[in-house]
Amino acid sequence: MSEFRFACSHCGQRISGDAQYRGTQIVCPACHQTVVVPVPVARAPLPNHPATASDTGSGAASTLALLSFVCSLALGVGSIPGIVFGHLARARLRRNPAAGGQRLALTGLVLSYSLLLGTIVFFTVGFVGLRPKLGRQITQKEESRLFAGSFEKPSRGRSPNRRCHLGMEA
């Protein structure tokens, strides 16, 4: 037996029923009104005409596939729209397999994901390479010894053991 769905004529509640109840009266479970289960109406066959690109949406799918491919060629952030357009094109092509552009959409997706991954790796390696090298911190005394020669002032009659660092006595 086949099930079908229909709406209550009083409250709009969606009701699923078995085909054997068609044409009979039932009580709606939501509003408790009596409802006649509808009998299917035969639909007129559609005229047999060839589908055009505007009817099938293939023009939109191939445009999205082309946009995916073009955006995939842009480095960095440009690959994100390429990914979006590629998935939209593939969704439309799934609904209408006769439309062209499957390979172009897939190529745009693969290139976009590859370039996005390459951009992420490039910036990650760049930031890791630029961070300071790990090691122990030097103390202020060691730092003053390292830079004492470059900031040292002449000793103006003081003992040679006393040095000035940035104008202050040590």
Number of C-alpha atoms within 10 A of each C-alpha: 5 7 10 11 12 13 15 20 14 13 12 12 14 14 14 12 14 12 16 11 14 15 13 11 13 14 13 20 12 13 12 11 15 14 16 16 24 16 11 10 6 6 6 6 6 6 6 6 6 7 9 10 12 9 9 17 17 21 16 17 27 21 18 25 31 21 21 32 26 19 24 29 15 17 14 16 14 17 27 20 19 30 25 17 26 29 19 18 27 23 13 20 23 13 11 14 14 11 18 16 21 20 11 22 29 19 18 29 28 18 22 30 17 14 21 22 13 14 16 13 12 13 11 11 11 11 10 11 10 8 8 7 8 6 6 6 8 8 9 9 8 11 11 13 12 11 11 15 11 10 13 13 13 10 12 7 6 9 8 9 7 10 18 14 17 13 10 7 8 9
